[in-house]
């Protein structure tokens, strides 16, 4: 259910995991603390956030 960011490395750096398959929400957690809390975003908000990250990456 959880998948790690494609920007994560195997050296234990700062990375996040997201869970798919939950209607209307995207949970996000710290991959170093899988039993810890997760932030839960509305699907539309998460899509807007990711879209802005991609847009900024293309502008740099």
C-alpha positions as CSV (number, residue, x, y, z in Angstrom):
1,X,0.0,0.0,0.0
2,X,2.8,2.5,0.8
3,X,5.3,3.5,-1.9
4,X,8.5,5.5,-1.4
5,X,9.3,8.6,-3.3
6,X,11.3,8.0,-6.5
7,X,13.7,10.7,-5.2
8,X,14.6,8.6,-2.1
9,X,17.9,6.8,-1.9
10,X,18.9,3.6,-0.2
11,X,21.2,5.5,2.3
12,X,18.4,6.4,4.7
13,X,18.2,10.0,3.7
14,X,15.1,12.2,4.1
15,X,12.3,10.6,2.2
16,X,8.5,10.2,2.2
17,X,6.1,7.4,1.4
18,X,2.6,7.8,0.1
19,X,-0.3,5.4,0.2
20,X,-2.5,4.8,-2.8
21,X,-6.0,3.3,-3.1
22,X,-7.9,5.3,-0.4
23,X,-10.8,7.2,-1.9
24,X,-10.4,10.9,-1.8
25,X,-7.3,11.1,0.3
26,X,-3.5,10.6,0.1
27,X,-1.7,9.7,3.3
28,X,2.0,10.7,3.5
29,X,4.5,9.6,6.1
30,X,8.2,9.7,7.0
31,X,9.8,6.5,5.6
32,X,12.3,6.4,8.5
33,X,9.3,6.1,11.0
34,X,6.8,3.8,9.3
35,X,4.9,3.3,12.5
36,X,4.6,7.0,13.2
37,X,1.9,9.5,12.2
38,X,0.9,10.2,8.7
39,X,-0.4,13.4,7.2
40,X,-3.6,13.0,5.2
41,X,-4.3,15.3,2.2
42,X,-7.3,15.6,0.0
43,X,-6.6,14.1,-3.4
44,X,-7.1,17.5,-5.1
45,X,-4.7,19.3,-2.7
46,X,-2.1,16.6,-3.1
47,X,-2.4,16.8,-7.0
48,X,-2.0,20.6,-6.8
49,X,1.1,20.3,-4.6
50,X,2.8,17.7,-6.9
51,X,1.8,19.8,-9.9
52,X,3.5,22.9,-8.4
53,X,6.6,20.9,-7.6
54,X,6.9,19.7,-11.2
55,X,6.3,23.2,-12.5
56,X,9.0,24.7,-10.3
57,X,11.5,21.9,-11.3
58,X,10.9,22.8,-15.0
59,X,11.4,26.6,-14.3
60,X,14.8,26.1,-12.6
